[in-house]
Every structure is written in C-alpha cells, then in structure tokens.
C-alpha cells in the first residue's frame, strides 16, 4: 500500500510538473537584483536618501535622522548642486531636565514618578554646490552641512563624492588621499593625541624603546583588492551594486564603482581607533558622524 501511494505521488509530481514552470519572484522580492553600478546615474531631479550614523557606538542603538538630498544640477566629473532637508522629533531640553531630576529624586525602593517625554519637531535645510568633481581632494560629511546656501565652487570639496582623480587612483593603484571636511586638523590632533597616550603607557609600563612618535597621514585610504557590493533602493527596487571598499585607521568608505558617479554610499567612522582620550576630545569639540545611503529615486 505504501509503495502504491509513493508511486502515485511520484506520478502526480511528474504529470503536474511537466506543464508547469518555476514561478518568477515578484518585483518586490526581498532578494535584491544585481545591476551594473554604471546604471546608477544622477540626472537632474534625483533624490538621495541617507541616514546618519553616530561616532558614539551607543547611539547606534537608536534610529538616526534621515536626510533628503535633492539633486538640482549634475554634470559627471564636473559639478553638482543639491538642496537638502531633514525633519525629526527631538526631546526638549526642559523635558530631559525634568525627567532627570525626577529620577534623581527617587530613593532606593521607591517608585519613580518620571514625567512623559516631551518632543519638538526639528526641521533643517540648506543647499550646496561644488565644481570639484574632477580633481577635488576632500569631502564634507552631512553632519557638518550648514543650514544655508553654500557655494564651494573654486575649492577642493566634492561633498559626498570622490573626484574623478581620486576614483581613478583608487581603481588603478588601490591608494589615494581623501581629506574629511572641516575637521582635518581635529583628526590630526586626535591621531597625535592617541600616539602620545600610547607612548605614555609604554613609558609607565617600562616598554618605551626610545623611539619618537611621528605624525600619521590621516588622509591616505587603501582599497580592498576585491570588489564589494552594497544594497540600496534604486528607482523603487531593491538592488545590489558593485563597490570599492577603502579604509584607513579612522574610517571605512564604500564607493559606488561608477567612474561617472563615484558616490560615497557609506562612511563608517571607527570610534575606538581614535583612542579614549582622543575620542573624548572629538566628542567635546566636534559633532561628527558617518552616514549610509539608503535610496536613490526620482521624486
């Protein structure tokens, strides 16, 4: 009987399978479609959505603000102009103070009477333009963007793109130099401070070999020998694109492998690489954060 049932099941499988084909996955499948990185162009009226990621690893546990970058002018390897905006809810300073005081006033074993958090809506906006996409040398992280119209023309800043010169160097030799925005001096100070701390620890541990601490080159980045991939939304579809992965001591950069649009898709700052003292110095003096591009769509 069992043999008959098995034979019947196999017959039905063959009969039904003969006239059927494997169904195609719907366009909204969770599996991203691989597309050439060169397909991701930035003609006028494209929107880039990105999320900021804090240098503080503890803040990564909470959702970060999402920023909209609306391209208004785009000429590959030449110039770019865009408007940006960001809206999010933030707890008011008075609310934070009230809830903190309520917690401090609660004794051991007592139930805290902490008031509900009160939020305010924060709206930010500005615009940027640059003509350095050919041979620029530095980028400007979104956390440093100012709330006004900024024209960077005539300078070395490519905002969130590599310049053609940098991309060509990275693709051909795996090395290039990339400065970060307005706080290069802060990074150099942090690097030197970190080395100074290491030297001090070596001395008190009796491991000092008498060598001198030299300045580090904080702008050189080195690319991985293998291509990488990155997943994002492109024109309403979840896609996977080829990337160049590059890094130095302080950050990792994921760059779209498109010589006409070398958009830096993600900047991940390496918090612990700065050293505790240097990180504290940066936290006090500079509010910096990385970011990741989540979508590029037509508005």
TORKE-161405 format. One line per field, with one value per residue: residue number from 1; z, y, x of N, C-alpha, C, O in turn; residue in three letters. Coordinates in steps of 0.2 Angstrom, whole numbers, plus 5000, padded with zeros to 4 digits. Atoms other than C-alpha are relative to their C-alpha. Layout:
BEGIN
num <- [NUM  ...]
nzz <- [Z  ...]
nyy <- [Y  ...]
nxx <- [X  ...]
cazz <- [Z  ...]
cayy <- [Y  ...]
caxx <- [X  ...]
czz <- [Z  ...]
cyy <- [Y  ...]
cxx <- [X  ...]
ozz <- [Z  ...]
oyy <- [Y  ...]
oxx <- [X  ...]
residu <- [ALA  ...]
END
This chain:
BEGIN
num <- [1  2  3  4  5  6  7  8  9  10  11  12  13  14  15  16  17  18  19  20  21  22  23  24  25  26  27  28  29  30  31  32  33  34  35  36  37  38  39  40  41  42  43  44  45  46  47  48  49  50  51  52  53  54  55  56  57  58  59  60  61  62  63  64  65  66  67  68  69  70  71  72  73  74  75  76  77  78  79  80  81  82  83  84  85  86  87  88  89  90  91  92  93  94  95  96  97  98  99  100  101  102  103  104  105  106  107  108  109  110  111  112  113  114  115  116  117  118  119  120  121  122  123  124  125  126  127  128  129  130  131  132  133  134  135  136  137  138  139  140  141  142  143  144  145  146  147  148  149  150  151  152  153  154  155  156  157  158  159  160  161  162  163  164  165  166  167  168  169  170  171  172  173  174  175  176  177  178  179  180  181  182  183  184  185  186  187  188  189  190  191  192  193  194  195  196  197  198  199  200  201  202  203  204  205  206  207  208  209  210  211  212  213  214  215  216  217  218  219  220  221  222  223  224  225  226  227  228  229  230  231  232  233  234  235  236  237  238  239  240  241  242  243  244  245  246  247  248  249  250  251  252  253  254  255  256  257  258  259  260  261  262  263  264  265  266  267  268  269  270  271  272  273  274  275  276  277  278  279  280  281  282  283  284  285  286  287  288  289  290  291  292  293  294  295  296  297  298  299]
nzz <- [5000  4999  5007  5005  4999  5002  5007  5002  4999  5005  5007  5000  5000  5006  5005  4998  5001  5007  5004  4996  5000  4993  5001  4999  4994  5002  5000  4993  4996  4995  5003  5005  5006  5002  5006  5001  4996  5005  5001  4995  5002  4996  5004  4996  4997  4996  4992  4996  4993  4996  4992  4997  4995  4995  4999  4993  5002  4996  5003  5006  4998  5002  5007  5001  5005  5007  5004  5007  5004  5007  5005  5005  5006  5000  5006  4997  5000  5001  4994  4997  4995  4997  4994  4995  4995  4995  4995  4995  4993  4995  4993  4998  4995  4993  4999  4998  4994  4996  4999  4996  4993  4997  4999  4994  4994  4998  4996  5001  4998  5001  5007  5003  5003  5005  5005  5007  5004  5004  5006  5005  5006  5003  5007  5002  5007  5002  5007  5001  5007  5001  5007  4999  5002  5004  4997  4993  4996  4993  5000  4995  4997  4999  4993  5000  5005  4997  5002  5004  5006  5000  5006  4999  5006  5000  4995  5001  4997  5005  4995  4999  5006  5001  5007  5005  4999  4994  5002  5005  4996  4996  5004  5003  4996  4994  4996  5001  4994  4999  4994  4997  4998  4997  4994  5001  4994  4994  5001  5000  4993  4997  5001  4996  4993  4999  5000  4994  4995  5001  4998  4993  4997  5000  4995  4993  5000  5001  5006  5005  5003  5002  5006  5000  5003  5006  5002  5004  5006  4999  5006  5005  4999  5004  5002  5000  5007  5003  5000  4995  5002  4995  5001  4999  5004  5006  5004  4998  4999  4996  5004  4997  5004  4999  4997  4998  4992  4999  4993  4997  4993  4997  5004  5005  5005  5005  5006  5006  5005  5006  5001  5001  4994  4994  4993  4994  4998  4993  4996  4993  4996  4995  4994  4995  5003  4998  4994  4995  4999  5006  5001  4996  5003  5006  4998  4997  5005  5007  5001  5007  5000  5006  5003  5005  5005  5000  5006  5005  5004  5003  4995]
nyy <- [4994  4994  4999  4997  4993  4997  5000  4995  4994  4999  4999  4993  4995  5000  4998  4993  4996  5000  4994  4994  4997  4997  4994  4995  4996  4993  4994  4997  5006  4998  5001  4994  5001  4997  4996  4997  4994  4994  4998  4995  4993  4994  4994  4995  5002  5006  4999  5005  5001  5003  5000  4999  5004  4996  5002  5004  5006  5001  4996  5005  5004  4996  4998  4994  4996  5001  4994  5000  4996  4999  4997  4994  4999  5006  5000  5005  4998  4992  4997  5002  4995  5003  4998  5006  4999  5005  4999  5005  4998  5000  4998  4993  5000  5000  5007  5004  4998  5002  5007  5001  4998  5004  5006  4998  4999  5007  5003  5008  5004  4996  4999  4994  4997  4996  4997  5002  4996  4995  4999  4995  5002  4996  5000  4997  5000  4996  5002  5000  5001  5001  5001  5003  5007  5002  5001  4998  5004  5001  5000  4996  5004  4996  4997  4994  4996  4994  4999  4994  5001  5000  5001  5002  4999  4997  5004  5007  5005  5004  5001  5007  5004  5000  4997  5005  5002  5005  5006  5004  5003  5005  5006  5003  5002  5001  4994  4993  4996  4997  4996  5000  4994  4994  5002  5003  4999  5004  5007  5000  4999  5006  5005  4998  5001  5007  5003  4998  5005  5006  5000  5000  5007  5004  4997  5002  5007  5002  5003  4994  5002  4994  4998  4994  5000  4996  4999  5004  4997  5002  4999  5005  5006  5006  5004  5007  5003  5003  4995  5001  4999  4996  5001  4994  4999  4996  4999  5004  5008  5002  5002  5000  4997  5001  4994  5000  4999  4997  4998  4998  5001  4997  5000  5005  4996  5005  4996  5003  5001  4997  4994  4994  4998  5003  4998  5003  5003  5001  4998  5003  4998  5005  4996  5002  4999  4994  5000  4997  4993  4996  5001  4995  4993  4999  5000  4993  4995  5001  5005  5003  5007  5003  5001  5006  4998  5005  5000  4995  5001  4994  4997]
nxx <- [5004  4996  4997  5005  5001  4994  5000  5005  4998  4995  5004  5004  4994  4997  5006  5002  4994  4998  5003  5000  4993  4999  5003  4995  5001  5003  4995  4999  4997  4995  4993  4998  4997  4993  4999  4994  4999  5001  5007  5003  4998  5003  5003  5003  5006  5000  5000  4996  5002  4995  5001  4994  4998  4996  4993  5001  5003  5006  5006  5002  5006  5006  5001  4997  5004  5000  4999  5002  4995  5003  4996  5003  4995  4995  4996  4995  4993  5000  5003  5006  5004  5006  5003  5000  5005  5001  5005  5001  5003  4995  5002  4998  4996  5004  5003  4995  4998  5005  4999  4994  5001  5005  4996  4996  5003  5003  4995  5000  5006  5005  5002  4998  5006  4997  5005  4999  4995  5003  4996  5001  4998  4995  5000  4993  4999  4995  4999  4992  4997  4993  4998  4994  5001  4994  4993  5001  4996  5003  5007  5003  5005  5007  5001  4997  5003  5003  5007  5000  4997  4993  4997  4993  4996  4994  4996  4998  5005  5005  5005  5001  4997  4993  4999  4998  4993  5000  5003  4995  4995  5002  5001  4994  4994  5003  4998  5001  5001  5007  5000  5007  5003  4997  4996  4993  4996  5002  4998  4993  4999  5002  4995  4994  5001  5000  4993  4997  5002  4996  4993  5001  5001  4994  4995  5001  4999  4993  4999  4998  4994  4996  5002  5004  5007  5001  5007  5003  5004  5007  5004  4999  5004  4998  5005  5000  4998  5006  5006  5005  5007  5003  5007  5004  5006  4998  5006  5005  4998  4995  4995  4993  4995  4993  4996  4993  4999  4993  5000  4994  5000  5005  5007  5001  5004  5003  5001  5003  4995  5002  4995  5004  5004  4997  5003  4998  5007  5000  4994  5001  4995  4997  5000  4995  4993  4997  4998  5005  4998  5001  5007  5003  4999  5005  5007  5001  4999  5002  5006  4999  5003  5000  5007  5001  5005  5005  5004  4999  5007  5002  5005]
cazz <- [5000  5005  4988  4978  4987  4984  4966  4964  4972  4960  4945  4950  4953  4936  4927  4936  4934  4915  4911  4925  4926  4942  4945  4944  4960  4961  4959  4977  4982  4997  4986  4978  4960  4954  4942  4935  4946  4930  4929  4944  4936  4943  4931  4937  4949  4958  4977  4988  5005  5018  5037  5048  5060  5076  5080  5098  5096  5110  5099  5085  5095  5091  5074  5067  5057  5039  5026  5009  4996  4980  4965  4955  4944  4939  4927  4929  4934  4934  4946  4957  4966  4978  4991  5007  5021  5037  5049  5065  5083  5097  5116  5123  5134  5148  5146  5148  5163  5171  5169  5175  5191  5194  5193  5205  5217  5219  5233  5234  5234  5229  5213  5201  5196  5180  5168  5150  5137  5128  5110  5097  5079  5071  5053  5045  5027  5016  4999  4992  4975  4970  4954  4961  4954  4943  4954  4972  4987  5002  5006  5018  5030  5031  5050  5045  5032  5036  5036  5022  5004  5002  4986  4987  4969  4966  4981  4983  4991  4982  4997  4996  4980  4976  4962  4946  4950  4967  4959  4945  4958  4969  4955  4947  4962  4977  4985  4986  4998  5005  5017  5028  5028  5040  5054  5047  5060  5073  5066  5065  5083  5088  5080  5088  5105  5103  5099  5114  5125  5118  5121  5139  5143  5136  5147  5163  5158  5155  5137  5129  5117  5115  5098  5093  5089  5072  5064  5055  5037  5041  5023  5014  5011  5004  4994  4996  4982  4979  4973  4986  4985  4993  4994  4992  4984  4966  4957  4968  4968  4980  4971  4974  4966  4964  4975  4980  4999  5005  5023  5034  5053  5056  5043  5031  5014  5002  4985  4970  4957  4944  4937  4931  4948  4962  4976  4993  4998  5016  5028  5044  5057  5068  5085  5095  5083  5090  5107  5123  5126  5108  5106  5121  5113  5097  5106  5116  5101  5086  5082  5068  5062  5047  5035  5024  5008  5008  4992  4976  4967  4956  4966]
cayy <- [5000  5012  5008  5012  5028  5033  5028  5038  5053  5052  5051  5066  5076  5071  5074  5091  5097  5093  5108  5120  5131  5138  5154  5170  5180  5196  5213  5217  5201  5203  5197  5212  5212  5215  5229  5237  5251  5262  5261  5272  5289  5306  5316  5331  5328  5313  5311  5303  5297  5294  5290  5297  5286  5292  5291  5285  5267  5268  5280  5266  5258  5272  5277  5291  5306  5303  5316  5320  5326  5333  5335  5351  5351  5336  5336  5320  5323  5342  5349  5346  5356  5350  5355  5345  5344  5334  5333  5324  5324  5328  5328  5346  5351  5355  5338  5330  5340  5337  5318  5318  5327  5316  5301  5309  5312  5294  5285  5266  5255  5270  5271  5284  5297  5302  5313  5308  5314  5330  5331  5345  5344  5350  5355  5358  5363  5370  5369  5365  5366  5361  5361  5350  5333  5332  5334  5338  5331  5332  5328  5336  5324  5328  5331  5346  5353  5371  5377  5390  5391  5386  5388  5378  5382  5385  5374  5356  5349  5336  5334  5316  5310  5305  5316  5308  5309  5300  5287  5283  5282  5271  5259  5258  5258  5255  5271  5289  5303  5309  5323  5324  5341  5355  5345  5338  5347  5339  5322  5326  5332  5316  5305  5314  5313  5294  5291  5302  5291  5276  5282  5287  5270  5262  5273  5269  5250  5251  5246  5263  5259  5277  5279  5295  5297  5303  5311  5300  5303  5303  5306  5291  5277  5260  5249  5231  5220  5213  5222  5224  5225  5237  5235  5250  5256  5262  5269  5259  5242  5234  5232  5227  5236  5234  5245  5249  5247  5258  5262  5270  5270  5281  5277  5264  5271  5261  5269  5266  5258  5270  5282  5294  5294  5289  5292  5288  5276  5274  5282  5272  5280  5269  5276  5265  5269  5286  5281  5285  5302  5307  5301  5312  5327  5325  5322  5339  5349  5341  5333  5321  5306  5294  5290  5277  5280  5270  5275  5285  5288  5300  5312]
caxx <- [5000  5014  5023  5007  5005  5023  5021  5005  5013  5028  5016  5006  5023  5029  5012  5009  5027  5028  5016  5022  5037  5045  5036  5047  5049  5039  5047  5045  5055  5067  5081  5090  5093  5111  5113  5128  5135  5135  5116  5115  5117  5112  5102  5093  5079  5085  5083  5096  5090  5103  5104  5117  5127  5134  5153  5146  5143  5130  5119  5119  5105  5093  5086  5096  5089  5085  5091  5084  5097  5088  5099  5096  5112  5123  5137  5148  5166  5162  5150  5135  5121  5108  5096  5095  5082  5079  5064  5064  5057  5069  5066  5066  5079  5066  5059  5076  5080  5063  5065  5082  5078  5063  5075  5087  5074  5069  5076  5080  5065  5054  5044  5050  5037  5045  5035  5032  5045  5040  5046  5049  5050  5066  5067  5084  5088  5101  5109  5127  5136  5153  5163  5177  5171  5186  5201  5194  5203  5191  5173  5161  5151  5132  5134  5144  5132  5126  5108  5111  5116  5134  5144  5160  5165  5183  5188  5194  5177  5167  5155  5149  5158  5175  5183  5187  5206  5203  5192  5205  5219  5210  5204  5221  5233  5221  5228  5223  5221  5204  5203  5187  5178  5182  5190  5206  5215  5205  5208  5227  5226  5217  5229  5244  5235  5232  5250  5255  5244  5252  5269  5264  5258  5273  5284  5275  5275  5293  5291  5297  5311  5316  5308  5299  5281  5278  5263  5251  5244  5226  5221  5228  5215  5218  5206  5202  5209  5192  5176  5162  5143  5131  5112  5100  5084  5086  5071  5059  5068  5079  5096  5114  5128  5147  5158  5175  5179  5193  5198  5211  5214  5199  5185  5179  5172  5160  5161  5150  5160  5155  5168  5154  5146  5158  5146  5152  5137  5143  5156  5158  5169  5180  5176  5188  5203  5204  5208  5198  5207  5206  5188  5183  5192  5182  5166  5169  5174  5167  5150  5154  5145  5146  5131  5124  5114  5098  5089  5091  5074  5066  5055]
czz <- [5000  4993  4995  5001  4998  4992  4997  5001  4995  4993  5000  5000  4993  4995  5001  4998  4993  4997  5004  5000  5007  4999  5002  5007  4999  5001  5007  5005  5005  4997  4995  4994  4999  4994  5000  5004  4995  4998  5004  4998  5004  4996  5004  5003  5003  5007  5003  5007  5004  5008  5003  5006  5004  5001  5007  4998  5004  4996  4994  5002  4999  4993  4999  4995  4993  4996  4993  4996  4993  4995  4996  4994  5001  4993  5002  4999  4999  5006  5002  5004  5002  5005  5005  5006  5005  5005  5005  5007  5005  5007  5002  5005  5007  5002  5003  5007  5005  5002  5004  5007  5003  5002  5006  5006  5003  5004  4999  5002  4998  4992  4997  4997  4995  4995  4993  4996  4996  4994  4996  4994  4997  4993  4998  4992  4998  4993  4999  4992  5000  4993  5000  4998  4996  5004  5008  5004  5007  4999  5007  5003  5001  5007  5000  4995  5004  4998  4996  4993  4999  4993  5001  4993  5001  5006  4999  5003  4996  5004  5001  4994  5000  4993  4995  5001  5006  4998  4996  5004  5004  4996  4997  5005  5007  5005  4998  5006  5000  5006  5002  5002  5004  5006  4999  5005  5006  5000  5001  5008  5004  4999  5004  5008  5001  5000  5006  5006  5000  5003  5008  5003  4999  5005  5007  5001  4999  4993  4995  4997  4997  4993  5000  4997  4994  4998  4995  4994  5001  4994  4995  5001  4995  4998  5001  4993  4996  5000  5006  4997  5005  4997  5002  4996  4994  4996  5002  5001  5004  4996  5003  4994  5002  5003  5001  5008  5001  5008  5002  5007  5003  4997  4995  4995  4995  4994  4994  4995  4993  4999  4998  5006  5006  5006  5005  5003  5008  5003  5007  5004  5005  5007  5004  4997  5002  5007  5005  5001  4994  4998  5004  4998  4994  5002  5003  4995  4993  5000  4993  5000  4992  4997  4996  4995  5000  4994  4995  4995  4997  5004  4996]
cyy <- [5006  5001  5003  5007  5004  5001  5005  5007  5003  5002  5006  5005  5001  5003  5008  5004  5000  5006  5006  5002  5003  5008  5005  5004  5007  5006  5002  4994  5003  4999  5005  4997  5003  5004  5003  5007  5006  5002  5005  5007  5005  5005  5005  4997  4993  5002  4995  5000  4997  5001  5002  4995  5003  4997  4996  4994  4998  5003  4996  4996  5003  5002  5007  5004  4998  5007  4999  5005  5000  5003  5005  5001  4994  5000  4995  5002  5008  5003  4997  5005  4996  5004  4994  5003  4994  5002  4994  5002  4999  5002  5007  5000  5000  4994  4995  5002  4998  4992  4998  5001  4996  4993  5000  5000  4994  4996  4992  4997  5004  4999  5007  5003  5005  5002  4997  5005  5005  5001  5006  4998  5005  4999  5004  5000  5005  4998  5000  5000  5000  4999  4996  4992  4997  4998  5002  4995  4999  4999  5003  4995  5004  5003  5007  5005  5006  5002  5007  4998  5000  4998  4998  5000  5003  4997  4993  4995  4997  4998  4993  4995  5000  5004  4995  4998  4995  4994  4996  4998  4994  4993  4997  4998  4998  5005  5006  5003  5003  5003  5000  5007  5005  4998  4996  5001  4997  4993  4999  5000  4993  4994  5001  4998  4992  4997  5003  4996  4994  5000  5001  4994  4996  5002  4997  4992  4998  4997  5005  4998  5006  5003  5006  4999  5005  5001  4995  5003  4997  5000  4994  4994  4995  4995  4993  4998  4997  5005  4998  5001  5004  4999  5007  5000  5004  5000  4995  4993  4999  4997  4999  5002  4999  5006  4999  5001  5002  5002  5003  4999  5002  4999  4995  5004  4995  5005  4997  4999  5002  5006  5007  5003  4996  5002  4996  4997  5000  5002  4997  5002  4995  5003  4998  5001  5006  5000  5003  5008  5004  5000  5005  5007  5001  5001  5007  5005  4999  4995  4997  4994  4998  5000  4994  5002  4994  5000  5006  4999  5007  5003  5000]
cxx <- [5004  5004  4995  4999  5006  5000  4995  5002  5005  4997  4997  5006  5002  4995  4999  5006  5002  4997  5001  5008  5001  4998  5006  4998  4997  5005  5001  5004  5005  5007  5002  5002  5006  4999  5007  5000  4999  4993  4998  5003  4996  4998  4996  4993  5000  5001  5005  4998  5006  4999  5007  5002  5005  5007  4999  4997  4994  4994  4998  4994  4994  5000  5003  4996  5001  5000  4998  5005  4997  5005  4997  5005  5005  5003  5006  5007  5001  4997  4993  4996  4994  4997  4999  4995  4999  4995  5000  4998  5006  4997  5002  5005  4997  4998  5006  5002  4995  5000  5006  5000  4995  5004  5004  4997  4997  5005  5000  4994  4994  4998  5001  4994  5003  4995  5001  5005  4996  5005  4999  5002  5005  5000  5007  5000  5005  5001  5008  5001  5007  5002  5007  5000  5005  5006  5000  5004  4996  4992  4997  4994  4993  4999  5003  4997  4997  4993  5000  5002  5007  5003  5007  5004  5007  5005  5001  4994  4995  4994  4999  5002  5007  5001  5002  5008  5001  4998  5005  5006  4999  4999  5006  5006  4998  5002  4998  4999  4993  5000  4992  4998  5004  5004  5006  5005  4998  5002  5008  5001  4998  5005  5007  4999  5000  5007  5004  4998  5003  5007  5001  4999  5006  5005  4998  5000  5007  5002  5002  5007  5004  4998  4996  4993  4999  4993  4998  4997  4993  4996  5000  4995  5002  4994  5001  5002  4994  4994  4995  4993  4997  4992  4996  4994  5002  4993  4994  5001  5006  5006  5006  5005  5007  5003  5007  5000  5007  4999  5007  4999  4993  4993  5000  4995  4998  4998  4997  5005  4998  5004  4996  4996  5003  4997  5002  4993  5000  5007  4999  5006  5002  5001  5006  5007  5003  5003  4995  5001  4998  4993  4996  5002  4996  4993  4999  5000  4997  4994  5000  4997  5001  4993  5000  4994  4995  4996  5002  4994  4999  4994  4993]
ozz <- [4996  4991  4991  4997  4995  4990  4992  4997  4992  4990  4995  4996  4991  4991  4996  4995  4990  4992  5003  4999  5010  4995  5006  5009  4994  5004  5008  5011  5003  5000  4990  4993  5000  4989  5005  5003  4997  4995  5003  5001  5007  4996  5010  4999  5002  5009  5001  5010  5002  5010  5001  5009  5002  5000  5008  4996  5002  4997  4991  4997  4999  4990  5003  4991  4991  4997  4990  4998  4990  4996  4993  4989  5006  4988  5006  4994  4997  5010  4998  5007  4999  5008  5003  5007  5003  5008  5003  5008  5005  5007  5001  5009  5012  5008  5008  5011  5011  5008  5008  5012  5009  5007  5010  5012  5008  5002  4995  5008  4999  4988  4999  4993  4995  4992  4991  4997  4993  4995  4996  4993  4997  4990  5000  4989  5001  4990  5002  4989  5004  4989  4996  5000  4995  5003  5011  5002  5011  4994  5011  5000  5003  5008  5005  4995  5009  4992  4998  4992  5001  4990  5003  4993  5004  5006  4993  5003  4992  5001  5006  4993  5003  4989  4997  5000  5005  5000  4996  5002  5004  4998  4996  5003  5011  5011  4992  5012  4995  5012  4998  5007  5002  5009  5004  5008  5010  5005  5004  5010  5009  5004  5007  5011  5007  5004  5009  5010  5005  5006  5011  5008  5004  5007  5010  5006  5000  4992  4989  5001  4994  4991  5006  4993  4995  5000  4991  4995  4999  4994  4991  5007  4990  5003  5000  4988  4990  5004  5008  4991  5011  4991  5007  4992  4995  4993  4998  5004  5004  4992  5009  4988  5007  5001  5000  5010  5000  5010  4998  5009  5008  5000  4992  4997  4992  4995  4992  4993  4988  5002  4999  5006  5009  5011  5005  5007  5011  5000  5011  5003  5008  5008  5007  5001  5002  5009  5003  5001  4994  4996  5002  4998  4994  4999  5002  4995  4990  5003  4988  5005  4988  5000  4994  4997  4999  4992  4998  4992  4998  5006  5000]
oyy <- [5011  5007  5007  5011  5010  5006  5009  5012  5008  5006  5010  5010  5006  5008  5012  5010  5005  5009  5011  4998  5005  5011  5004  5005  5010  5005  5006  4995  5009  5002  5006  4992  5009  5001  5004  5011  5012  5007  5009  5009  5003  5011  5003  4993  4989  5007  4989  5006  4992  5005  4999  4992  5006  4991  4992  4994  4995  5000  4997  4993  5000  5002  5011  5001  4996  5011  4994  5011  4995  5009  5003  5003  4993  4999  4997  5005  5010  5006  4993  5009  4992  5008  4989  5009  4988  5008  4989  5008  4994  5006  5008  4995  4998  4992  4992  4997  4996  4990  4993  4998  4994  4990  4996  4999  4994  4995  4990  4998  5002  4998  5012  5000  5011  4998  4995  5011  5003  5003  5009  4994  5011  4994  5009  4996  5009  4994  5004  4997  5003  4996  4997  4989  4991  4993  5003  4989  4995  5001  5005  4995  5010  5008  5010  5011  5005  5000  5012  4992  5006  4993  5002  4997  5008  4998  4990  4989  5001  4994  4990  4990  5005  5005  4989  4992  4991  4988  4990  4992  4989  4988  4991  4993  4996  5004  5008  5000  5006  5000  5000  5009  5006  5002  4991  4997  4995  4990  4995  4997  4991  4991  4996  4996  4990  4993  4999  4994  4991  4995  4998  4992  4992  4997  4994  4990  4992  4993  5004  4997  5006  5008  5007  4994  5011  4997  4992  5009  4992  4999  4994  4992  4996  4994  4991  5001  4996  5010  4992  5002  5005  5000  5010  4996  5010  4995  4992  4989  5004  4992  5002  5000  4998  5012  4993  5006  4999  5003  5002  4995  5000  5000  4993  5007  4990  5009  4991  5004  4999  5011  5012  5008  4992  5005  4990  5001  5000  5001  4999  4999  4992  5006  5002  5001  5008  5005  5008  5011  5009  5005  5009  5011  5007  5005  5010  5010  5004  4990  5000  4990  5002  5003  4991  5005  4988  4994  5011  4994  5012  4999  5002]
oxx <- [5003  5005  4997  4999  5005  5002  4996  5001  5005  4999  4998  5004  5003  4997  4999  5006  5005  5000  4998  5012  4996  5001  5010  4992  4999  5010  5007  5003  5008  5011  4998  5005  5007  4997  5010  4996  4997  4992  4993  5009  4991  5000  4995  4990  4995  5004  5004  4998  5009  4995  5012  4997  5010  5008  5003  4991  4989  4988  4993  4990  4989  5005  5002  4992  5006  4996  5000  5005  4996  5006  4992  5002  5007  5000  5010  5009  5006  5001  4990  5000  4991  5001  4999  4994  5001  4995  5000  4998  5010  4993  5008  5005  4999  4998  5005  5003  4997  4999  5006  5002  4996  5002  5005  5000  4993  5010  4996  4991  4988  5002  4998  4990  5003  4991  5007  5005  4991  5011  4993  5006  5005  5000  5008  4997  5007  4997  5011  4997  5011  4998  5011  5004  5006  5009  5005  5005  4999  4989  5001  4989  4993  4996  5002  4999  4994  4992  4997  5004  5010  5001  5011  5010  5008  5010  4999  4995  4992  4990  5002  5000  5010  4997  5004  5010  5004  5001  5006  5008  5002  5001  5007  5009  5002  5001  4999  5000  4991  5000  4988  5000  5010  5007  5007  5008  5003  5004  5010  5006  5002  5006  5009  5003  5002  5008  5008  5002  5005  5009  5005  5003  5007  5009  5003  5000  5008  5007  5002  5012  5009  5001  4993  4993  5000  4988  5001  4995  4992  4990  4996  4994  5005  4990  5007  5000  4994  4994  4995  4993  4999  4991  4997  4993  5004  4991  4990  4997  5010  5004  5007  5004  5009  5001  5010  4997  5012  4994  5012  4994  4991  4988  5006  4990  5001  4994  4999  5008  4997  5003  4999  4994  5000  5001  5003  4990  4995  5012  4994  5012  4997  5006  5010  5012  5009  5007  4992  4996  4995  4990  4992  4997  4993  4990  4993  4996  4996  4995  4998  4996  5002  4988  5005  4989  4997  4993  5004  4993  5001  4990  4988]
residu <- [UNK  UNK  UNK  UNK  UNK  UNK  UNK  UNK  UNK  UNK  UNK  UNK  UNK  UNK  UNK  UNK  UNK  UNK  UNK  UNK  UNK  UNK  UNK  UNK  UNK  UNK  UNK  UNK  UNK  UNK  UNK  UNK  UNK  UNK  UNK  UNK  UNK  UNK  UNK  UNK  UNK  UNK  UNK  UNK  UNK  UNK  UNK  UNK  UNK  UNK  UNK  UNK  UNK  UNK  UNK  UNK  UNK  UNK  UNK  UNK  UNK  UNK  UNK  UNK  UNK  UNK  UNK  UNK  UNK  UNK  UNK  UNK  UNK  UNK  UNK  UNK  UNK  UNK  UNK  UNK  UNK  UNK  UNK  UNK  UNK  UNK  UNK  UNK  UNK  UNK  UNK  UNK  UNK  UNK  UNK  UNK  UNK  UNK  UNK  UNK  UNK  UNK  UNK  UNK  UNK  UNK  UNK  UNK  UNK  UNK  UNK  UNK  UNK  UNK  UNK  UNK  UNK  UNK  UNK  UNK  UNK  UNK  UNK  UNK  UNK  UNK  UNK  UNK  UNK  UNK  UNK  UNK  UNK  UNK  UNK  UNK  UNK  UNK  UNK  UNK  UNK  UNK  UNK  UNK  UNK  UNK  UNK  UNK  UNK  UNK  UNK  UNK  UNK  UNK  UNK  UNK  UNK  UNK  UNK  UNK  UNK  UNK  UNK  UNK  UNK  UNK  UNK  UNK  UNK  UNK  UNK  UNK  UNK  UNK  UNK  UNK  UNK  UNK  UNK  UNK  UNK  UNK  UNK  UNK  UNK  UNK  UNK  UNK  UNK  UNK  UNK  UNK  UNK  UNK  UNK  UNK  UNK  UNK  UNK  UNK  UNK  UNK  UNK  UNK  UNK  UNK  UNK  UNK  UNK  UNK  UNK  UNK  UNK  UNK  UNK  UNK  UNK  UNK  UNK  UNK  UNK  UNK  UNK  UNK  UNK  UNK  UNK  UNK  UNK  UNK  UNK  UNK  UNK  UNK  UNK  UNK  UNK  UNK  UNK  UNK  UNK  UNK  UNK  UNK  UNK  UNK  UNK  UNK  UNK  UNK  UNK  UNK  UNK  UNK  UNK  UNK  UNK  UNK  UNK  UNK  UNK  UNK  UNK  UNK  UNK  UNK  UNK  UNK  UNK  UNK  UNK  UNK  UNK  UNK  UNK  UNK  UNK  UNK  UNK  UNK  UNK  UNK  UNK  UNK  UNK  UNK  UNK  UNK  UNK  UNK  UNK  UNK  UNK  UNK  UNK  UNK  UNK  UNK  UNK]
END
